[in-house]
Amino acid sequence: MAQKTSGWLLGLTAAASLMVALDATVVATALTRIRLDLSATMEQLEWTVNAYSLSFAVLLMTGAALGDRFGRRRMFVAGLGLFTAASAACATAPGIGWLIVARAVQGCGAALVMPLAMALLSNGFPPERRAKALGISAGLTGLAVVAGPVVGGVVTQGLAWQWIFWLDVPIGLVVIPLVLRRIPESRGAGTSFDLGGVVLVTGGAFGLVWGLIRADGVGWGAFEVDGALTAGAVLLAAFVAWELRVRQPMVPMRLLRSRGFSAGNTAGLFLYASLYGSLFFMAQFLQTGLGDGPMATGLRLMPWTATVTVVAPVAGALVNRVGARTLTVAGLTLQAAGMGWIGLVAEPSLAHAQLIAPMVVAGAGVSLAMPAAQTSVINAVARQEIGKASGVFNMLRQFAAVFGVAILAAVFTAKGGYGTARTFSDGFAPAIAVSGALSLTGALAGLFIPGRSRTARQAPTPAVPRPEPELTR
């Protein structure tokens, strides 16, 4: 019976995570059609993409806290319902303003779904089986991140851009009742709700994300950008001070003293900055630099995409055997090598066959590092704090997406442009090389993850006795 429940838990949380991760990037190749149909400006198109990431990032910690307080399954279902309804609103939006608002609401739903899917999955598997389950889930999520623009292009070309949102609706309607029937409820430690921490971390995250997103439009030295980044930093500093003195904090600051928690999150930050940044430009390079269409682009990306789905589950099963540190460092080093390789050979006359090997190397690296970094973070905390740990990890992942795209875009703009295939390649090559540098930085952070003997088991419960989380049907 337990094995059957575990199977349902893995399948349902993976399906929900897949849907949410796909919507983070699926809009990219539909923007031209949206602009024509809804008479959108360039800034409005940017907000069509950024509204989702912005609300997703700033509310992730809140989503994890709500799950710990009111029940992870209950809030997970609430997030799925909100996400499904917002997807229908996106598909039926009469104008660009309504679409932007609906995308922001989608991000709010995603902020409940993603951290609570990870928390439910981690809580439902014992430590010796948890890494393998996280590896399977990470493989599916990684596939969604990489395949999003391809799926968007195929659906938009074959049907209409509205269908990239309509596809979410039947998935949500099927998953919600199954979650209520098949997944047991669980809660985090304690019963209080850290409202002050929620307000401060949400405000701080909003300020930083707003500054990063607006920097490309108004410039890095603009008062709006500097003010937002400064306000975000101040609020996050206030959040740390608050968490140090509150009785039951949202994020216990003592977790930062754990090398597995701190190093795993740092490595994950650079991992996803590199992944999202390179994803943003790879599909564009194949189309603008090499002249491929959307369908051909999807096929050309298969060495990268398929590698993630094949290697990540295997890597998850190996984490406890070889250690999270080994796989994290090896994976990020391979990703750095693959991105650097592409940066060296990128030019308009490049044969597609020359991209296969570096894409396989980079994809294998991502696949090794993703489950390893997650396992390091989750295994560094007590079972009652899994929800808090998953919230931190996933919020940093969304920050990484904004950070990675912003840094690579700045390099691309300084060196090239969209005028011709040559000018695009001139900007793409150094940008993708910077993606490799981000991965290498993550590998250095991964060296501080504890060895196998400490990461292969769940962290001990804190010294103050706490009751086990309540599990009910």
C-alpha positions in Angstrom: 0.0 0.0 0.0 2.8 2.4 0.9 4.5 1.6 -2.4 1.3 2.4 -4.3 0.8 5.7 -2.4 4.4 6.7 -3.2 3.8 6.1 -6.9 0.8 8.3 -6.8 2.7 10.9 -4.9 5.6 11.0 -7.3 3.3 11.0 -10.4 1.0 13.7 -9.3 3.6 16.1 -7.9 5.7 15.6 -11.0 2.7 16.4 -13.3 2.0 19.6 -11.4 5.6 20.7 -11.4 5.9 19.9 -15.1 2.9 22.1 -15.9 4.2 25.0 -13.8 7.8 24.8 -15.1 6.6 24.6 -18.7 4.6 27.8 -18.3 7.8 29.7 -17.3 9.2 29.5 -20.8 6.5 28.3 -23.1 5.4 31.8 -24.0 8.7 32.8 -25.5 8.1 31.5 -29.0 4.5 32.8 -29.1 5.2 36.4 -28.5 5.2 37.5 -32.1 1.7 36.1 -32.6 0.5 37.7 -29.3 1.9 41.0 -30.4 0.0 40.9 -33.7 -3.3 39.6 -32.3 -3.4 42.0 -29.3 -1.5 45.0 -30.7 1.0 44.8 -27.9 4.1 47.0 -27.5 7.5 45.7 -26.8 7.3 46.6 -23.1 3.9 44.9 -22.8 5.4 41.7 -24.4 8.2 41.8 -21.8 5.7 42.0 -19.0 3.8 39.1 -20.5 6.8 37.0 -19.7 8.0 38.8 -16.6 4.7 39.1 -14.7 4.7 35.3 -14.3 8.3 35.1 -13.0 7.9 38.1 -10.8 4.9 36.9 -8.8 6.3 33.4 -8.8 9.6 34.5 -7.3 8.3 36.9 -4.6 5.6 34.6 -3.3 7.5 31.3 -3.2 8.5 31.7 0.5 4.9 32.6 1.3 3.6 29.5 -0.4 5.9 27.3 1.6 4.9 29.0 4.8 1.2 28.7 4.1 1.7 25.0 3.4 3.4 24.4 6.7 0.7 26.4 8.6 -2.5 25.3 6.9 -1.6 21.9 5.4 0.6 21.2 2.3 -1.9 19.2 0.4 -4.7 21.7 1.0 -2.6 24.7 -0.2 -1.1 22.6 -3.1 -4.7 22.0 -4.3 -5.5 25.7 -3.9 -2.5 26.6 -6.0 -3.4 24.1 -8.7 -7.0 25.5 -8.8 -5.7 29.1 -9.0 -3.2 28.2 -11.7 -5.8 26.3 -13.8 -8.3 29.2 -13.6 -5.6 31.7 -14.5 -4.6 29.6 -17.5 -8.1 29.7 -18.8 -8.1 33.5 -18.2 -4.9 33.8 -20.3 -6.4 31.8 -23.1 -9.6 34.1 -23.2 -7.8 37.4 -22.5 -9.5 40.1 -24.7 -6.4 42.4 -24.5 -2.8 42.5 -23.6 -3.5 44.1 -20.2 -5.8 41.3 -19.2 -3.2 38.7 -20.4 -0.5 40.3 -18.2 -2.8 40.3 -15.1 -3.7 36.7 -15.8 0.0 35.7 -16.1 0.7 37.4 -12.7 -2.1 35.3 -11.2 -0.7 32.2 -12.8 2.6 33.0 -11.0 0.8 33.2 -7.7 -0.6 29.7 -8.2 2.8 28.4 -9.3 4.3 29.8 -6.1 2.0 27.5 -4.1 2.4 24.5 -6.4 6.2 24.3 -6.9 7.6 24.4 -3.3 4.7 22.3 -1.9 5.2 19.6 -4.6 8.8 19.3 -3.5 7.8 19.3 0.2 5.1 16.7 -0.3 7.5 14.5 -2.3 10.4 14.9 0.2 8.1 14.2 3.2 6.5 11.2 1.6 9.7 9.3 0.9 12.3 8.0 3.4 15.8 9.3 3.1 17.1 6.2 1.3 14.5 6.6 -1.5 14.1 10.4 -1.5 17.1 11.2 -3.8 15.8 8.8 -6.5 12.3 10.4 -6.4 13.8 13.9 -6.5 15.9 12.8 -9.5 12.9 11.7 -11.4 11.0 14.9 -10.6 14.0 17.0 -11.4 14.3 15.3 -14.8 10.7 16.1 -15.7 11.0 19.7 -14.5 14.3 20.1 -16.4 12.7 18.9 -19.5 9.9 21.4 -19.1 12.4 24.3 -18.7 14.4 23.3 -21.8 11.5 22.2 -24.0 9.2 25.2 -23.2 10.1 27.4 -26.2 9.9 24.4 -28.5 6.4 23.4 -27.3 5.3 27.0 -27.6 6.5 27.3 -31.1 4.9 24.0 -32.3 1.5 24.7 -30.6 1.4 28.3 -31.8 2.3 27.3 -35.3 0.0 24.3 -35.5 -3.0 25.7 -33.5 -3.0 29.2 -32.0 -1.1 30.9 -29.1 -4.1 30.6 -26.9 -3.7 26.8 -26.8 -0.4 27.0 -24.9 -2.6 28.0 -22.0 -5.7 25.8 -22.8 -3.4 22.8 -22.4 -3.1 23.5 -18.7 -6.8 23.3 -18.0 -7.5 19.6 -18.5 -4.2 18.7 -16.6 -5.3 20.7 -13.6 -8.9 19.3 -13.7 -7.5 15.7 -13.6 -4.7 16.2 -11.1 -6.8 18.1 -8.4 -9.3 15.3 -7.5 -6.5 12.7 -7.6 -4.4 14.7 -5.2 -7.3 15.0 -2.7 -7.8 11.2 -2.9 -4.3 9.8 -3.1 -1.9 12.1 -1.2 -2.0 12.3 2.6 -2.0 15.7 4.3 1.1 16.9 6.1 2.3 20.0 8.0 5.5 21.6 9.0 6.7 22.2 12.6 4.7 24.5 14.8 1.4 26.2 14.3 2.2 29.9 14.2 2.4 31.9 11.0 5.3 34.3 10.7 3.5 37.2 9.1 6.3 39.7 9.6 8.8 37.4 7.9 6.4 36.8 5.0 5.9 40.6 4.5 9.6 41.4 4.7 10.9 38.6 2.5 8.1 39.2 -0.1 8.9 42.9 -0.2 12.7 42.3 -0.4 12.3 39.7 -3.2 9.9 42.0 -5.1 12.4 44.9 -4.9 15.3 42.8 -6.2 13.3 41.1 -9.0 11.8 44.4 -10.1 15.2 46.0 -10.3 16.7 43.1 -12.3 13.7 43.0 -14.7 13.5 46.8 -15.3 17.3 47.2 -15.7 17.2 46.2 -19.4 14.5 48.7 -20.1 15.6 51.8 -18.3 19.3 51.1 -17.7 21.3 49.8 -14.8 22.1 53.3 -13.5 18.5 54.5 -13.4 17.0 55.8 -10.1 14.1 53.3 -10.4 16.5 50.3 -10.7 19.0 51.5 -8.0 16.1 52.3 -5.7 14.4 49.0 -6.2 17.6 47.0 -5.7 18.5 49.1 -2.6 15.0 48.7 -1.1 15.1 45.0 -1.8 18.4 44.6 -0.1 17.4 46.6 2.9 14.2 44.6 3.4 16.0 41.3 3.1 18.5 42.5 5.7 15.5 43.4 7.9 14.1 39.9 7.2 17.3 38.3 8.5 17.2 40.5 11.6 13.5 39.7 12.2 14.1 35.9 11.8 16.9 36.0 14.4 14.5 37.4 17.0 11.1 35.9 16.2 10.1 32.9 18.3 9.0 30.6 15.4 10.7 32.0 12.2 9.8 31.1 8.6 13.5 30.4 7.9 15.5 29.5 11.0 18.8 31.3 10.5 20.6 28.4 12.1 20.0 26.5 8.8 22.6 28.8 7.2 25.2 27.3 9.5 24.7 24.0 7.7 27.2 23.6 4.9 24.8 21.3 3.0 22.0 23.8 3.1 24.1 26.9 2.3 26.4 25.3 -0.3 23.6 23.4 -2.0 21.5 26.6 -2.4 24.5 28.5 -3.7 25.4 25.9 -6.2 21.7 25.7 -7.3 21.6 29.5 -7.7 24.4 29.4 -10.3 23.2 26.2 -11.9 19.8 27.7 -12.7 21.2 31.1 -13.7 23.4 29.3 -16.3 20.5 27.0 -17.4 17.9 29.7 -17.8 20.3 32.2 -19.4 21.6 29.7 -22.0 18.0 28.5 -22.7 17.0 32.1 -23.4 19.6 32.4 -26.1 20.0 28.9 -27.6 16.7 28.7 -29.3 17.2 32.2 -30.7 20.7 31.3 -32.0 19.3 28.3 -33.9 16.6 30.5 -35.5 18.3 33.9 -35.9 21.9 32.8 -36.2 21.5 29.6 -38.2 18.2 30.2 -39.9 16.1 27.3 -38.4 12.3 27.4 -38.0 10.5 26.6 -34.8 10.0 22.9 -35.6 13.6 22.4 -36.7 14.8 24.2 -33.6 13.0 21.6 -31.5 14.7 18.8 -33.2 18.1 20.5 -33.0 17.7 20.9 -29.2 16.9 17.2 -28.7 20.5 16.2 -27.7 20.2 18.8 -24.9 16.6 18.0 -23.9 16.7 14.2 -24.1 19.9 14.1 -22.0 18.1 15.8 -19.1 15.2 13.3 -19.0 17.5 10.3 -19.3 20.4 11.2 -16.9 18.6 13.0 -14.0 16.7 10.0 -12.7 19.9 7.9 -12.8 21.8 10.7 -11.0 19.1 10.9 -8.4 19.5 7.2 -7.7 23.3 7.6 -7.4 23.3 10.6 -5.0 23.3 8.5 -1.8 26.0 6.2 -3.2 28.6 8.7 -4.5 27.5 11.8 -2.6 25.8 15.1 -3.4 29.1 17.0 -3.5 30.7 14.8 -6.2 27.7 14.9 -8.5 27.1 18.7 -8.0 30.7 19.6 -8.8 31.0 17.1 -11.7 27.7 18.2 -13.2 28.3 21.9 -13.0 31.8 21.4 -14.4 30.4 19.5 -17.4 27.8 22.2 -17.9 30.5 24.8 -17.9 32.5 22.8 -20.4 29.5 22.4 -22.7 28.5 26.1 -22.7 32.2 27.2 -23.2 32.5 24.8 -26.1 29.4 26.2 -27.8 30.8 29.7 -27.2 34.0 28.9 -29.0 32.4 27.4 -32.1 29.3 29.6 -32.5 29.1 31.4 -35.9 26.6 31.7 -38.7 28.4 29.0 -40.8 28.3 26.5 -38.0 27.1 23.0 -39.0 24.4 21.6 -36.7 26.3 18.5 -36.1 29.0 20.5 -34.3 26.5 21.4 -31.6 25.5 17.8 -30.7 28.5 16.9 -28.5 28.6 20.1 -26.5 24.8 20.0 -25.9 25.1 16.4 -24.7 27.9 17.4 -22.3 26.0 20.4 -21.0 22.7 18.4 -20.7 24.4 15.6 -18.8 26.0 18.2 -16.4 22.7 19.8 -15.6 21.1 16.4 -15.1 23.8 15.4 -12.6 23.7 18.6 -10.6 20.0 19.2 -10.3 19.0 16.3 -8.0 22.3 16.5 -6.2 21.9 20.1 -5.2 18.3 19.5 -4.2 19.2 16.5 -2.1 22.0 18.4 -0.3 19.5 21.1 0.7 16.7 18.8 1.8 18.9 16.3 3.7 20.5 19.2 5.6 17.3 20.0 7.5 15.0 18.1 9.9 11.9 16.5 8.5 9.7 19.2 10.0 11.5 21.9 8.1 11.4 20.4 4.6 8.8 22.9 3.6 11.0 25.8 4.6 14.0 24.4 2.8 12.1 23.7 -0.4 10.7 27.3 -0.3 14.2 28.8 -0.1 15.6 26.5 -2.8 12.8 27.3 -5.3 12.8 31.0 -4.6 16.5 31.2 -5.3 15.8 29.2 -8.5 13.4 31.9 -9.7 15.9 34.6 -8.8 18.5 32.7 -10.7 16.3 32.8 -13.9 16.1 36.6 -13.7 19.8 37.0 -12.8 21.0 34.6 -15.5 19.0 36.2 -18.3 19.9 39.7 -17.2 23.6 39.0 -17.1 23.7 37.2 -20.4 21.5 39.8 -22.1 23.9 42.6 -20.9 26.8 40.7 -22.4 24.9 40.1 -25.7 23.9 43.7 -26.1 27.4 44.9 -25.5 28.9 42.6 -28.2 26.2 42.0 -30.8 22.5 42.5 -31.8 19.6 41.3 -33.9 20.6 43.0 -37.1 22.1 40.0 -39.0 23.1 36.5 -38.3 26.7 37.6 -37.9 25.9 40.4 -35.4 23.7 37.9 -33.4 26.5 35.3 -33.3 28.9 38.0 -32.2 26.8 38.7 -29.1 25.7 35.1 -28.6 29.2 33.6 -28.3 30.4 35.7 -25.3 27.0 35.5 -23.7 27.0 31.7 -23.7 30.6 31.7 -22.5 29.4 33.7 -19.5 26.8 31.0 -18.9 29.7 28.5 -18.6 31.5 30.9 -16.2 28.3 30.9 -14.0 28.3 27.1 -14.0 32.0 27.0 -13.0 31.3 29.4 -10.1 28.5 27.0 -8.9 30.9 24.1 -9.1 33.3 25.9 -6.7 30.4 26.5 -4.3 29.6 22.8 -4.6 33.0 21.9 -3.2 31.7 23.0 0.3 28.8 20.5 0.3 29.6 17.8 3.0 30.8 14.4 1.8 28.7 11.3 1.3 28.6 10.1 4.9 26.7 13.3 5.9 24.5 14.0 2.9 23.3 10.4 2.5 21.1 10.7 5.5 18.4 13.0 6.9 19.6 15.7 9.2 18.8 15.1 12.9 15.9 16.6 14.6 16.7 19.8 16.5 17.7 19.5 20.2 14.3 20.8 21.4 11.9 17.9 21.1 9.1 18.5 18.5 6.1 16.3 17.6 6.2 14.4 14.3 4.2 16.1 11.5 0.6 15.0 11.5 -0.3 12.7 8.6 -3.9 12.2 7.7 -5.8 11.0 4.7 
